[in-house]
Amino acid sequence: MEPRYSTGSPKVKTTVLFEKRLLEEIDEFNPFKTRKDFLDQACKIYLKELRRSVIDEKLAKACSESEAEDRSVNEEWEPIALEGWK
């Protein structure tokens, strides 16, 4: 599900406005050669976190639905299973 970005991917030029202080901070801590490289990596990392968040939410929902179904089945079978133990 995770997209793969390659150096051969088409590039699209865009214009983005940033707060001046944000750009100053990016420039201060940028470990890359260019601001473009920093922004490219930051976007990829953020998108990866967003994708992971969506997957986690879907998994939590599926587990919750499965738990509700398990409880329903257990309630149905529990008296039958305990009959011989009384």
Biopython code that builds the backbone (N, CA, C, O; Angstrom):
import numpy as np
from Bio.PDB.StructureBuilder import StructureBuilder

atoms = [
    (1, "MET", "N", (0.819, -1.190, 0.000)),
    (1, "MET", "CA", (0.000, 0.000, 0.000)),
    (1, "MET", "C", (0.871, 1.266, 0.000)),
    (1, "MET", "O", (0.422, 2.341, -0.397)),
    (2, "GLU", "N", (2.079, 1.122, 0.436)),
    (2, "GLU", "CA", (2.956, 2.287, 0.529)),
    (2, "GLU", "C", (3.509, 2.627, -0.847)),
    (2, "GLU", "O", (4.124, 1.780, -1.495)),
    (3, "PRO", "N", (3.295, 3.868, -1.299)),
    (3, "PRO", "CA", (3.813, 4.240, -2.613)),
    (3, "PRO", "C", (5.335, 4.300, -2.610)),
    (3, "PRO", "O", (5.964, 4.588, -1.591)),
    (4, "ARG", "N", (5.892, 4.028, -3.749)),
    (4, "ARG", "CA", (7.349, 4.115, -3.892)),
    (4, "ARG", "C", (7.674, 5.323, -4.746)),
    (4, "ARG", "O", (7.172, 5.480, -5.859)),
    (5, "TYR", "N", (8.517, 6.161, -4.204)),
    (5, "TYR", "CA", (8.943, 7.355, -4.923)),
    (5, "TYR", "C", (10.321, 7.063, -5.496)),
    (5, "TYR", "O", (11.197, 6.541, -4.806)),
    (6, "SER", "N", (10.498, 7.400, -6.741)),
    (6, "SER", "CA", (11.802, 7.157, -7.351)),
    (6, "SER", "C", (12.304, 8.436, -7.997)),
    (6, "SER", "O", (11.551, 9.386, -8.209)),
    (7, "THR", "N", (13.575, 8.436, -8.299)),
    (7, "THR", "CA", (14.168, 9.613, -8.938)),
    (7, "THR", "C", (13.642, 9.792, -10.347)),
    (7, "THR", "O", (13.757, 10.879, -10.912)),
    (8, "GLY", "N", (13.061, 8.739, -10.931)),
    (8, "GLY", "CA", (12.520, 8.824, -12.281)),
    (8, "GLY", "C", (11.087, 9.333, -12.333)),
    (8, "GLY", "O", (10.535, 9.519, -13.418)),
    (9, "SER", "N", (10.477, 9.561, -11.169)),
    (9, "SER", "CA", (9.094, 10.049, -11.156)),
    (9, "SER", "C", (9.024, 11.452, -11.736)),
    (9, "SER", "O", (9.941, 12.251, -11.544)),
    (10, "PRO", "N", (7.927, 11.761, -12.454)),
    (10, "PRO", "CA", (7.793, 13.118, -12.992)),
    (10, "PRO", "C", (7.721, 14.147, -11.867)),
    (10, "PRO", "O", (7.142, 13.892, -10.812)),
    (11, "LYS", "N", (8.304, 15.284, -12.104)),
    (11, "LYS", "CA", (8.307, 16.378, -11.131)),
    (11, "LYS", "C", (7.285, 17.413, -11.568)),
    (11, "LYS", "O", (7.087, 17.644, -12.761)),
    (12, "VAL", "N", (6.641, 18.032, -10.591)),
    (12, "VAL", "CA", (5.659, 19.072, -10.852)),
    (12, "VAL", "C", (6.057, 20.292, -10.048)),
    (12, "VAL", "O", (6.258, 20.213, -8.836)),
    (13, "LYS", "N", (6.168, 21.405, -10.721)),
    (13, "LYS", "CA", (6.534, 22.643, -10.039)),
    (13, "LYS", "C", (5.308, 23.217, -9.344)),
    (13, "LYS", "O", (4.211, 23.231, -9.903)),
    (14, "THR", "N", (5.507, 23.689, -8.123)),
    (14, "THR", "CA", (4.415, 24.265, -7.356)),
    (14, "THR", "C", (4.935, 25.460, -6.562)),
    (14, "THR", "O", (6.136, 25.591, -6.326)),
    (15, "THR", "N", (4.034, 26.305, -6.165)),
    (15, "THR", "CA", (4.391, 27.442, -5.328)),
    (15, "THR", "C", (3.636, 27.313, -4.014)),
    (15, "THR", "O", (2.415, 27.157, -3.998)),
    (16, "VAL", "N", (4.366, 27.378, -2.929)),
    (16, "VAL", "CA", (3.774, 27.236, -1.609)),
    (16, "VAL", "C", (4.247, 28.399, -0.750)),
    (16, "VAL", "O", (5.421, 28.771, -0.778)),
    (17, "LEU", "N", (3.323, 28.966, 0.010)),
    (17, "LEU", "CA", (3.683, 30.044, 0.923)),
    (17, "LEU", "C", (3.870, 29.476, 2.324)),
    (17, "LEU", "O", (3.018, 28.744, 2.828)),
    (18, "PHE", "N", (4.998, 29.823, 2.951)),
    (18, "PHE", "CA", (5.304, 29.400, 4.308)),
    (18, "PHE", "C", (5.484, 30.616, 5.191)),
    (18, "PHE", "O", (5.858, 31.688, 4.717)),
    (19, "GLU", "N", (5.222, 30.449, 6.465)),
    (19, "GLU", "CA", (5.532, 31.510, 7.412)),
    (19, "GLU", "C", (7.048, 31.691, 7.438)),
    (19, "GLU", "O", (7.800, 30.720, 7.361)),
    (20, "LYS", "N", (7.476, 32.915, 7.545)),
    (20, "LYS", "CA", (8.907, 33.226, 7.510)),
    (20, "LYS", "C", (9.654, 32.481, 8.610)),
    (20, "LYS", "O", (10.731, 31.936, 8.367)),
    (21, "ARG", "N", (9.098, 32.452, 9.808)),
    (21, "ARG", "CA", (9.777, 31.789, 10.935)),
    (21, "ARG", "C", (9.926, 30.278, 10.682)),
    (21, "ARG", "O", (10.930, 29.679, 11.070)),
    (22, "LEU", "N", (8.943, 29.678, 10.044)),
    (22, "LEU", "CA", (9.032, 28.258, 9.723)),
    (22, "LEU", "C", (10.193, 27.997, 8.763)),
    (22, "LEU", "O", (10.968, 27.062, 8.967)),
    (23, "LEU", "N", (10.314, 28.805, 7.736)),
    (23, "LEU", "CA", (11.434, 28.637, 6.797)),
    (23, "LEU", "C", (12.779, 28.883, 7.469)),
    (23, "LEU", "O", (13.757, 28.199, 7.171)),
    (24, "GLU", "N", (12.831, 29.845, 8.363)),
    (24, "GLU", "CA", (14.078, 30.104, 9.094)),
    (24, "GLU", "C", (14.457, 28.892, 9.939)),
    (24, "GLU", "O", (15.631, 28.530, 10.027)),
    (25, "GLU", "N", (13.471, 28.277, 10.551)),
    (25, "GLU", "CA", (13.745, 27.092, 11.366)),
    (25, "GLU", "C", (14.161, 25.911, 10.495)),
    (25, "GLU", "O", (15.068, 25.159, 10.853)),
    (26, "ILE", "N", (13.503, 25.750, 9.360)),
    (26, "ILE", "CA", (13.902, 24.695, 8.421)),
    (26, "ILE", "C", (15.353, 24.908, 7.994)),
    (26, "ILE", "O", (16.147, 23.967, 7.992)),
    (27, "ASP", "N", (15.691, 26.121, 7.639)),
    (27, "ASP", "CA", (17.060, 26.418, 7.212)),
    (27, "ASP", "C", (18.072, 26.168, 8.332)),
    (27, "ASP", "O", (19.201, 25.749, 8.080)),
    (28, "GLU", "N", (17.654, 26.427, 9.558)),
    (28, "GLU", "CA", (18.558, 26.245, 10.705)),
    (28, "GLU", "C", (18.869, 24.777, 10.959)),
    (28, "GLU", "O", (19.997, 24.435, 11.313)),
    (29, "PHE", "N", (17.880, 23.907, 10.779)),
    (29, "PHE", "CA", (18.061, 22.499, 11.134)),
    (29, "PHE", "C", (18.139, 21.560, 9.937)),
    (29, "PHE", "O", (18.243, 20.347, 10.121)),
    (30, "ASN", "N", (18.093, 22.077, 8.739)),
    (30, "ASN", "CA", (18.078, 21.267, 7.531)),
    (30, "ASN", "C", (19.362, 20.443, 7.382)),
    (30, "ASN", "O", (20.443, 21.009, 7.220)),
    (31, "PRO", "N", (19.250, 19.097, 7.434)),
    (31, "PRO", "CA", (20.439, 18.260, 7.259)),
    (31, "PRO", "C", (20.759, 17.960, 5.794)),
    (31, "PRO", "O", (21.775, 17.333, 5.493)),
    (32, "PHE", "N", (19.896, 18.403, 4.892)),
    (32, "PHE", "CA", (20.063, 18.119, 3.470)),
    (32, "PHE", "C", (20.785, 19.269, 2.776)),
    (32, "PHE", "O", (21.005, 20.330, 3.360)),
    (33, "LYS", "N", (21.146, 19.035, 1.522)),
    (33, "LYS", "CA", (21.850, 20.065, 0.754)),
    (33, "LYS", "C", (20.940, 21.230, 0.403)),
    (33, "LYS", "O", (21.387, 22.375, 0.336)),
    (34, "THR", "N", (19.662, 20.939, 0.178)),
    (34, "THR", "CA", (18.743, 22.001, -0.242)),
    (34, "THR", "C", (17.470, 21.982, 0.591)),
    (34, "THR", "O", (17.132, 20.974, 1.211)),
    (35, "ARG", "N", (16.775, 23.104, 0.597)),
    (35, "ARG", "CA", (15.483, 23.213, 1.256)),
    (35, "ARG", "C", (14.481, 22.283, 0.566)),
    (35, "ARG", "O", (13.619, 21.696, 1.221)),
    (36, "LYS", "N", (14.598, 22.153, -0.748)),
    (36, "LYS", "CA", (13.710, 21.265, -1.517)),
    (36, "LYS", "C", (13.829, 19.830, -1.022)),
    (36, "LYS", "O", (12.817, 19.150, -0.845)),
    (37, "ASP", "N", (15.057, 19.361, -0.797)),
    (37, "ASP", "CA", (15.270, 17.996, -0.297)),
    (37, "ASP", "C", (14.624, 17.818, 1.079)),
    (37, "ASP", "O", (14.020, 16.784, 1.363)),
    (38, "PHE", "N", (14.759, 18.832, 1.921)),
    (38, "PHE", "CA", (14.157, 18.775, 3.252)),
    (38, "PHE", "C", (12.641, 18.651, 3.149)),
    (38, "PHE", "O", (12.038, 17.779, 3.774)),
    (39, "LEU", "N", (12.032, 19.528, 2.357)),
    (39, "LEU", "CA", (10.573, 19.535, 2.225)),
    (39, "LEU", "C", (10.077, 18.232, 1.594)),
    (39, "LEU", "O", (9.032, 17.711, 1.985)),
    (40, "ASP", "N", (10.820, 17.711, 0.626)),
    (40, "ASP", "CA", (10.465, 16.448, -0.019)),
    (40, "ASP", "C", (10.439, 15.320, 1.012)),
    (40, "ASP", "O", (9.472, 14.560, 1.073)),
    (41, "GLN", "N", (11.488, 15.208, 1.816)),
    (41, "GLN", "CA", (11.563, 14.156, 2.831)),
    (41, "GLN", "C", (10.518, 14.357, 3.926)),
    (41, "GLN", "O", (9.909, 13.391, 4.385)),
    (42, "ALA", "N", (10.308, 15.594, 4.342)),
    (42, "ALA", "CA", (9.322, 15.888, 5.387)),
    (42, "ALA", "C", (7.923, 15.476, 4.929)),
    (42, "ALA", "O", (7.162, 14.896, 5.703)),
    (43, "CYS", "N", (7.590, 15.767, 3.697)),
    (43, "CYS", "CA", (6.268, 15.391, 3.168)),
    (43, "CYS", "C", (6.114, 13.878, 3.102)),
    (43, "CYS", "O", (5.062, 13.349, 3.460)),
    (44, "LYS", "N", (7.140, 13.178, 2.652)),
    (44, "LYS", "CA", (7.076, 11.719, 2.552)),
    (44, "LYS", "C", (6.914, 11.085, 3.932)),
    (44, "LYS", "O", (6.135, 10.146, 4.097)),
    (45, "ILE", "N", (7.638, 11.589, 4.909)),
    (45, "ILE", "CA", (7.539, 11.059, 6.270)),
    (45, "ILE", "C", (6.148, 11.325, 6.840)),
    (45, "ILE", "O", (5.551, 10.444, 7.458)),
    (46, "TYR", "N", (5.638, 12.519, 6.639)),
    (46, "TYR", "CA", (4.316, 12.866, 7.158)),
    (46, "TYR", "C", (3.226, 12.020, 6.501)),
    (46, "TYR", "O", (2.308, 11.554, 7.176)),
    (47, "LEU", "N", (3.328, 11.824, 5.192)),
    (47, "LEU", "CA", (2.353, 10.985, 4.485)),
    (47, "LEU", "C", (2.412, 9.540, 4.976)),
    (47, "LEU", "O", (1.377, 8.885, 5.098)),
    (48, "LYS", "N", (3.606, 9.044, 5.256)),
    (48, "LYS", "CA", (3.755, 7.682, 5.782)),
    (48, "LYS", "C", (3.048, 7.567, 7.136)),
    (48, "LYS", "O", (2.379, 6.569, 7.403)),
    (49, "GLU", "N", (3.194, 8.583, 7.987)),
    (49, "GLU", "CA", (2.514, 8.585, 9.281)),
    (49, "GLU", "C", (0.997, 8.634, 9.109)),
    (49, "GLU", "O", (0.270, 7.958, 9.837)),
    (50, "LEU", "N", (0.516, 9.425, 8.156)),
    (50, "LEU", "CA", (-0.922, 9.502, 7.904)),
    (50, "LEU", "C", (-1.470, 8.164, 7.416)),
    (50, "LEU", "O", (-2.528, 7.718, 7.861)),
    (51, "ARG", "N", (-0.742, 7.526, 6.494)),
    (51, "ARG", "CA", (-1.168, 6.207, 6.008)),
    (51, "ARG", "C", (-1.218, 5.210, 7.154)),
    (51, "ARG", "O", (-2.159, 4.423, 7.254)),
    (52, "ARG", "N", (-0.215, 5.239, 8.015)),
    (52, "ARG", "CA", (-0.160, 4.328, 9.159)),
    (52, "ARG", "C", (-1.338, 4.587, 10.106)),
    (52, "ARG", "O", (-1.926, 3.648, 10.644)),
    (53, "SER", "N", (-1.671, 5.846, 10.300)),
    (53, "SER", "CA", (-2.791, 6.215, 11.153)),
    (53, "SER", "C", (-4.103, 5.654, 10.607)),
    (53, "SER", "O", (-4.930, 5.154, 11.369)),
    (54, "VAL", "N", (-4.293, 5.737, 9.296)),
    (54, "VAL", "CA", (-5.498, 5.195, 8.664)),
    (54, "VAL", "C", (-5.542, 3.677, 8.846)),
    (54, "VAL", "O", (-6.595, 3.120, 9.157)),
    (55, "ILE", "N", (-4.424, 3.019, 8.655)),
    (55, "ILE", "CA", (-4.355, 1.563, 8.836)),
    (55, "ILE", "C", (-4.675, 1.202, 10.285)),
    (55, "ILE", "O", (-5.428, 0.262, 10.536)),
    (56, "ASP", "N", (-4.106, 1.943, 11.244)),
    (56, "ASP", "CA", (-4.363, 1.678, 12.660)),
    (56, "ASP", "C", (-5.846, 1.851, 12.997)),
    (56, "ASP", "O", (-6.412, 1.054, 13.745)),
    (57, "GLU", "N", (-6.467, 2.887, 12.446)),
    (57, "GLU", "CA", (-7.889, 3.118, 12.693)),
    (57, "GLU", "C", (-8.738, 1.978, 12.131)),
    (57, "GLU", "O", (-9.673, 1.514, 12.784)),
    (58, "LYS", "N", (-8.413, 1.532, 10.924)),
    (58, "LYS", "CA", (-9.151, 0.417, 10.321)),
    (58, "LYS", "C", (-8.969, -0.860, 11.131)),
    (58, "LYS", "O", (-9.919, -1.619, 11.324)),
    (59, "LEU", "N", (-7.751, -1.094, 11.603)),
    (59, "LEU", "CA", (-7.478, -2.282, 12.403)),
    (59, "LEU", "C", (-8.234, -2.224, 13.728)),
    (59, "LEU", "O", (-8.804, -3.227, 14.159)),
    (60, "ALA", "N", (-8.244, -1.072, 14.371)),
    (60, "ALA", "CA", (-8.965, -0.923, 15.637)),
    (60, "ALA", "C", (-10.464, -1.169, 15.438)),
    (60, "ALA", "O", (-11.104, -1.816, 16.267)),
    (61, "LYS", "N", (-11.013, -0.658, 14.353)),
    (61, "LYS", "CA", (-12.427, -0.858, 14.060)),
    (61, "LYS", "C", (-12.725, -2.342, 13.819)),
    (61, "LYS", "O", (-13.715, -2.871, 14.325)),
    (62, "ALA", "N", (-11.867, -3.003, 13.049)),
    (62, "ALA", "CA", (-12.050, -4.423, 12.759)),
    (62, "ALA", "C", (-11.961, -5.250, 14.043)),
    (62, "ALA", "O", (-12.739, -6.184, 14.234)),
    (63, "CYS", "N", (-11.025, -4.914, 14.914)),
    (63, "CYS", "CA", (-10.881, -5.641, 16.182)),
    (63, "CYS", "C", (-12.102, -5.427, 17.060)),
    (63, "CYS", "O", (-12.577, -6.359, 17.710)),
    (64, "SER", "N", (-12.605, -4.212, 17.081)),
    (64, "SER", "CA", (-13.796, -3.899, 17.878)),
    (64, "SER", "C", (-15.003, -4.678, 17.371)),
    (64, "SER", "O", (-15.762, -5.236, 18.163)),
    (65, "GLU", "N", (-15.180, -4.714, 16.070)),
    (65, "GLU", "CA", (-16.296, -5.460, 15.482)),
    (65, "GLU", "C", (-16.153, -6.954, 15.760)),
    (65, "GLU", "O", (-17.139, -7.634, 16.045)),
    (66, "SER", "N", (-14.937, -7.459, 15.677)),
    (66, "SER", "CA", (-14.684, -8.873, 15.942)),
    (66, "SER", "C", (-14.951, -9.196, 17.409)),
    (66, "SER", "O", (-15.498, -10.254, 17.719)),
    (67, "GLU", "N", (-14.574, -8.302, 18.307)),
    (67, "GLU", "CA", (-14.802, -8.514, 19.732)),
    (67, "GLU", "C", (-16.303, -8.585, 20.030)),
    (67, "GLU", "O", (-16.748, -9.438, 20.797)),
    (68, "ALA", "N", (-17.078, -7.684, 19.419)),
    (68, "ALA", "CA", (-18.525, -7.688, 19.625)),
    (68, "ALA", "C", (-19.122, -9.005, 19.134)),
    (68, "ALA", "O", (-19.995, -9.574, 19.790)),
    (69, "GLU", "N", (-18.660, -9.485, 17.993)),
    (69, "GLU", "CA", (-19.148, -10.751, 17.451)),
    (69, "GLU", "C", (-18.750, -11.911, 18.366)),
    (69, "GLU", "O", (-19.556, -12.807, 18.613)),
    (70, "ASP", "N", (-17.509, -11.899, 18.871)),
    (70, "ASP", "CA", (-17.052, -12.957, 19.776)),
    (70, "ASP", "C", (-17.890, -12.997, 21.048)),
    (70, "ASP", "O", (-18.250, -14.076, 21.521)),
    (71, "ARG", "N", (-18.201, -11.831, 21.604)),
    (71, "ARG", "CA", (-19.020, -11.784, 22.824)),
    (71, "ARG", "C", (-20.410, -12.358, 22.560)),
    (71, "ARG", "O", (-20.953, -13.090, 23.388)),
    (72, "SER", "N", (-20.972, -12.029, 21.422)),
    (72, "SER", "CA", (-22.291, -12.533, 21.063)),
    (72, "SER", "C", (-22.281, -14.055, 20.961)),
    (72, "SER", "O", (-23.178, -14.720, 21.479)),
    (73, "VAL", "N", (-21.279, -14.600, 20.301)),
    (73, "VAL", "CA", (-21.163, -16.051, 20.149)),
    (73, "VAL", "C", (-20.929, -16.700, 21.507)),
    (73, "VAL", "O", (-21.524, -17.735, 21.806)),
    (74, "ASN", "N", (-20.066, -16.104, 22.338)),
    (74, "ASN", "CA", (-19.795, -16.661, 23.663)),
    (74, "ASN", "C", (-21.052, -16.689, 24.518)),
    (74, "ASN", "O", (-21.303, -17.676, 25.209)),
    (75, "GLU", "N", (-21.847, -15.625, 24.484)),
    (75, "GLU", "CA", (-23.076, -15.581, 25.265)),
    (75, "GLU", "C", (-24.042, -16.670, 24.818)),
    (75, "GLU", "O", (-24.771, -17.234, 25.634)),
    (76, "GLU", "N", (-24.044, -16.963, 23.525)),
    (76, "GLU", "CA", (-24.937, -17.998, 22.985)),
    (76, "GLU", "C", (-24.508, -19.390, 23.431)),
    (76, "GLU", "O", (-25.350, -20.229, 23.753)),
    (77, "TRP", "N", (-23.185, -19.641, 23.451)),
    (77, "TRP", "CA", (-22.690, -20.976, 23.733)),
    (77, "TRP", "C", (-22.354, -21.221, 25.197)),
    (77, "TRP", "O", (-22.290, -22.375, 25.620)),
    (78, "GLU", "N", (-22.138, -20.177, 25.977)),
    (78, "GLU", "CA", (-21.685, -20.364, 27.351)),
    (78, "GLU", "C", (-22.622, -21.241, 28.187)),
    (78, "GLU", "O", (-22.135, -22.150, 28.859)),
    (79, "PRO", "N", (-23.940, -21.016, 28.180)),
    (79, "PRO", "CA", (-24.808, -21.888, 28.989)),
    (79, "PRO", "C", (-24.739, -23.354, 28.555)),
    (79, "PRO", "O", (-24.791, -24.249, 29.399)),
    (80, "ILE", "N", (-24.625, -23.605, 27.275)),
    (80, "ILE", "CA", (-24.546, -24.973, 26.763)),
    (80, "ILE", "C", (-23.238, -25.628, 27.225)),
    (80, "ILE", "O", (-23.232, -26.785, 27.645)),
    (81, "ALA", "N", (-22.148, -24.888, 27.143)),
    (81, "ALA", "CA", (-20.846, -25.431, 27.525)),
    (81, "ALA", "C", (-20.758, -25.689, 29.025)),
    (81, "ALA", "O", (-20.038, -26.594, 29.448)),
    (82, "LEU", "N", (-21.461, -24.926, 29.823)),
    (82, "LEU", "CA", (-21.387, -25.068, 31.271)),
    (82, "LEU", "C", (-22.376, -26.079, 31.823)),
    (82, "LEU", "O", (-22.296, -26.406, 33.007)),
    (83, "GLU", "N", (-23.306, -26.591, 31.022)),
    (83, "GLU", "CA", (-24.327, -27.531, 31.495)),
    (83, "GLU", "C", (-23.741, -28.719, 32.240)),
    (83, "GLU", "O", (-24.226, -29.076, 33.314)),
    (84, "GLY", "N", (-22.742, -29.314, 31.705)),
    (84, "GLY", "CA", (-22.160, -30.504, 32.321)),
    (84, "GLY", "C", (-21.321, -30.204, 33.554)),
    (84, "GLY", "O", (-20.967, -31.137, 34.274)),
    (85, "TRP", "N", (-20.993, -28.976, 33.826)),
    (85, "TRP", "CA", (-20.137, -28.598, 34.931)),
    (85, "TRP", "C", (-20.910, -28.300, 36.213)),
    (85, "TRP", "O", (-20.309, -28.173, 37.280)),
    (86, "LYS", "N", (-22.200, -28.192, 36.123)),
    (86, "LYS", "CA", (-22.991, -27.813, 37.317)),
    (86, "LYS", "C", (-23.257, -28.981, 38.215)),
    (86, "LYS", "O", (-23.903, -28.830, 39.251)),
]
sb = StructureBuilder()
sb.init_structure("model")
sb.init_model(0)
sb.init_chain("A")
sb.init_seg("    ")
for serial, (resi, resn, name, xyz) in enumerate(atoms, 1):
    if name == "N":
        sb.init_residue(resn, " ", resi, " ")
    sb.init_atom(name, np.array(xyz, "f"), 0.0, 1.0, " ", f" {name:<3s}", serial, name[0])
structure = sb.get_structure()
